[in-house]
Amino acid sequence: MKKIKRSIFWFRRDLRLQDNRGLYEACKSSEGVIPVFIFDQNILTKLKNKKDRRVSFIYDSIDLLEKDIKKKGGRLLILAGDPCEIIPKLSKSLKVESVFTNEDYEDYATKRDSTIQKKLKTDEIQFIGFKDHVIFSGGEVLKKDGTPYRVFTPYKNEWLKQVSEEDIKDYNPNLKKLLITKPQGIKIVKAISDIGFEYEEYKTKAGEKEAKKLLSNFLKRIKDYDKNRDNISLNNNSHLSPYLRFGCISIRDLVRSSNKLKSDGAKVWLSELIWRDFYSMILDQFPHVEKSAFLPKYKNLKWSGKTDHFKLWKEGKTGYPIVDAAMRCFAQTGEMHNRLRMIVASFLVKDLIIDWKKGEQYFAQNLMDFELASNNGGWQWCASTGCDAQPYFRIFNPISQSDRFDPEGEFIKQWIPELKGYSKKYIHFPMKANEETQESANCIIGRDYPEPIVDHAKQREVALKLYKIAK
Ligand SMILES: Cc1cc2nc3c(=O)[nH]c(=O)nc-3n(C[C@H](O)[C@H](O)[C@H](O)COP(=O)(O)OP(=O)(O)OC[C@H]3O[C@@H](n4cnc5c(N)ncnc54)[C@H](O)[C@@H]3O)c2cc1C
């Protein structure tokens, strides 16, 4: 690439300085790089809740990024508005030759980027995107006949066969190239209120340094990941998903870290990272999944569930403690353990007979780590409508799942304190306890904690019939 005098690096889902491919390429090919972040109004106006923790998380990550850039002698331009207007205008006024960025594969983002690219072209400014968010993008890991995989294990095997040192290279940019600019007539964002939001507290800390800290702590316990990953009360997994979502850490960094270790835990964890690429590939190669079932035969399932049951599910008042504890924790934190996501999703779809798309949407609005591809993949897996999904006749029993993965009921008691008086024997289904036991537990079912809103055994039959008819 010929030497460029001045370029813009546009941060999007890559809020970090270390191992950032697009930023590395910008610094390598340019004499000076202007770092820019835009709060995209087209995305933000769709968020109805103006106290959204994810916005606070991004806001804090940007703030930390800006401080780090300052230490290196540059200045991050933090702007708000429509990138299709801002990027071309800014590029012209700052007289840059190129705009560098990292690729974003979601439908809205690809359309936005192609509009920007066309506009920039009229001013002879290049728009250059790099792969950074995944190890392999949509069409890179294909079957021998050139078609996309539909089953995870062969995809994973091919992924492992293809991955080379080049794919997981550490791209450390020359940050001395970062510039300070003061463009005229463009409003800089100085407070979260400038983008129409109020600050909402969240549990974790934001930013690149925190992500690195979480990773290094997790690597100390990764060897037992294969054994512990489903243990809900231990909740000992990496907790890196929001950082991956907003790019506070590089996926290559995670793959390099797990590759250095030989334990079964590290192997299983790598497999989870490959699931992330797999779902990203599915969304890219089968874009219809965003709106409907991957499997056409399950496109028109007749959902007979009740609206008030959906409300009770969201509020954590179904009478199934593990479901309720998970949903209450989710409402308060935006976080949920993977096993719990599977349990509550299965319960919504196969116990309450409610369309998985409603659950997917509720998760999308509230998940701290919301990622369209993984969320859609996860929901379709649980609803048995997806590729390589759980077969429709495998229906999670919320009581035995609870007994297996939260055996002492610690997680339940943390989020449903009214059940604290119940022993291990009844905590998973207190409805079974007789009057005397309920009294001594200080929690009467139907008065202090809801009775089950459905009978799992009966609903199981309803679900089986629903899927059989569709077949
Ligand atoms: C219904 C449902 C919805 C989900 N929605 C999302 C979502 O919106 N965003 C999201 O990142 N994950 C989603 N997942 C996957 C998974 O639950 C989370 O990635 C995981 O709980 C994050 O915790 P962690 O970072 O501690 O994961 P770890 O167990 O430490 O795994 C490391 C990383 O691997 C990836 N990963 C792990 N499991 C999966 C998986 N099943 N599918 C795809 N990637 C995976 C994540 O990036 C995760 O951060 C969903 C799963 C289900 C069943």
The ligand as an SDF file (V2000), in Angstrom:
LIG
                    3D

 53 58  0  0  0  0  0  0  0  0999 V2000
  -30.4820  -18.1930   24.3190 C   0  0  0  0  0  0  0  0  0  0  0  0
  -29.0230  -17.7920   24.2510 C   0  0  0  0  0  0  0  0  0  0  0  0
  -28.6790  -16.4840   23.8960 C   0  0  0  0  0  0  0  0  0  0  0  0
  -27.3280  -16.0990   23.8240 C   0  0  0  0  0  0  0  0  0  0  0  0
  -27.0150  -14.8180   23.4720 N   0  0  0  0  0  0  0  0  0  0  0  0
  -25.7120  -14.4350   23.3680 C   0  0  0  0  0  0  0  0  0  0  0  0
  -25.3770  -13.1040   22.9900 C   0  0  0  0  0  0  0  0  0  0  0  0
  -26.2330  -12.2650   22.6750 O   0  0  0  0  0  0  0  0  0  0  0  0
  -24.0430  -12.7690   22.9770 N   0  0  0  0  0  0  0  0  0  0  0  0
  -23.0580  -13.6710   23.2890 C   0  0  0  0  0  0  0  0  0  0  0  0
  -21.8760  -13.3060   23.2570 O   0  0  0  0  0  0  0  0  0  0  0  0
  -23.3640  -14.9370   23.6050 N   0  0  0  0  0  0  0  0  0  0  0  0
  -24.6510  -15.3490   23.6740 C   0  0  0  0  0  0  0  0  0  0  0  0
  -24.9470  -16.6360   24.0430 N   0  0  0  0  0  0  0  0  0  0  0  0
  -23.8400  -17.5910   24.2690 C   0  0  0  0  0  0  0  0  0  0  0  0
  -23.3300  -17.6880   25.7160 C   0  0  0  0  0  0  0  0  0  0  0  0
  -24.3890  -17.8270   26.6080 O   0  0  0  0  0  0  0  0  0  0  0  0
  -22.4610  -16.4950   26.1370 C   0  0  0  0  0  0  0  0  0  0  0  0
  -21.4910  -16.2390   25.1580 O   0  0  0  0  0  0  0  0  0  0  0  0
  -21.7440  -16.7920   27.4530 C   0  0  0  0  0  0  0  0  0  0  0  0
  -22.6750  -17.0600   28.4660 O   0  0  0  0  0  0  0  0  0  0  0  0
  -20.8750  -15.6020   27.8390 C   0  0  0  0  0  0  0  0  0  0  0  0
  -20.2320  -15.8350   29.0680 O   0  0  0  0  0  0  0  0  0  0  0  0
  -18.6440  -15.9390   29.1380 P   0  0  0  0  0  0  0  0  0  0  0  0
  -18.0320  -14.7940   28.4360 O   0  0  0  0  0  0  0  0  0  0  0  0
  -18.2970  -16.1630   30.5760 O   0  0  0  0  0  0  0  0  0  0  0  0
  -18.4160  -17.2410   28.2860 O   0  0  0  0  0  0  0  0  0  0  0  0
  -17.2580  -18.3350   28.2920 P   0  0  0  0  0  0  0  0  0  0  0  0
  -17.8950  -19.6050   28.6800 O   0  0  0  0  0  0  0  0  0  0  0  0
  -16.0600  -17.9070   29.0230 O   0  0  0  0  0  0  0  0  0  0  0  0
  -16.9210  -18.4570   26.7250 O   0  0  0  0  0  0  0  0  0  0  0  0
  -15.9700  -17.5910   26.0860 C   0  0  0  0  0  0  0  0  0  0  0  0
  -16.5850  -16.8860   24.9170 C   0  0  0  0  0  0  0  0  0  0  0  0
  -16.9970  -17.8370   23.9260 O   0  0  0  0  0  0  0  0  0  0  0  0
  -18.1580  -17.3610   23.2620 C   0  0  0  0  0  0  0  0  0  0  0  0
  -19.2500  -18.3090   23.4890 N   0  0  0  0  0  0  0  0  0  0  0  0
  -19.4140  -19.1290   24.5500 C   0  0  0  0  0  0  0  0  0  0  0  0
  -20.5210  -19.8920   24.3830 N   0  0  0  0  0  0  0  0  0  0  0  0
  -21.0550  -19.5260   23.1980 C   0  0  0  0  0  0  0  0  0  0  0  0
  -22.1900  -19.9420   22.4570 C   0  0  0  0  0  0  0  0  0  0  0  0
  -23.0010  -20.9030   22.8870 N   0  0  0  0  0  0  0  0  0  0  0  0
  -22.4500  -19.3280   21.2920 N   0  0  0  0  0  0  0  0  0  0  0  0
  -21.6350  -18.3620   20.8200 C   0  0  0  0  0  0  0  0  0  0  0  0
  -20.5400  -17.9380   21.4640 N   0  0  0  0  0  0  0  0  0  0  0  0
  -20.2490  -18.5060   22.6290 C   0  0  0  0  0  0  0  0  0  0  0  0
  -18.5010  -16.0060   23.8830 C   0  0  0  0  0  0  0  0  0  0  0  0
  -17.9440  -15.0050   23.0800 O   0  0  0  0  0  0  0  0  0  0  0  0
  -17.8370  -16.0860   25.2410 C   0  0  0  0  0  0  0  0  0  0  0  0
  -17.5220  -14.8370   25.7830 O   0  0  0  0  0  0  0  0  0  0  0  0
  -26.3030  -17.0480   24.1080 C   0  0  0  0  0  0  0  0  0  0  0  0
  -26.6670  -18.3500   24.4580 C   0  0  0  0  0  0  0  0  0  0  0  0
  -28.0020  -18.7180   24.5310 C   0  0  0  0  0  0  0  0  0  0  0  0
  -28.3510  -20.1310   24.9120 C   0  0  0  0  0  0  0  0  0  0  0  0
  1  2  1  0
  2  3  1  0
  2 52  2  0
  3  4  2  0
  4  5  1  0
  4 50  1  0
  5  6  2  0
  6  7  1  0
  6 13  1  0
  7  8  2  0
  7  9  1  0
  9 10  1  0
 10 11  2  0
 10 12  1  0
 12 13  2  0
 13 14  1  0
 14 15  1  0
 14 50  1  0
 15 16  1  0
 16 17  1  0
 16 18  1  0
 18 19  1  0
 18 20  1  0
 20 21  1  0
 20 22  1  0
 22 23  1  0
 23 24  1  0
 24 25  2  0
 24 26  1  0
 24 27  1  0
 27 28  1  0
 28 29  2  0
 28 30  1  0
 28 31  1  0
 31 32  1  0
 32 33  1  0
 33 34  1  0
 33 48  1  0
 34 35  1  0
 35 36  1  0
 35 46  1  0
 36 37  1  0
 36 45  1  0
 37 38  2  0
 38 39  1  0
 39 40  1  0
 39 45  2  0
 40 41  1  0
 40 42  2  0
 42 43  1  0
 43 44  2  0
 44 45  1  0
 46 47  1  0
 46 48  1  0
 48 49  1  0
 50 51  2  0
 51 52  1  0
 52 53  1  0
M  END
$$$$
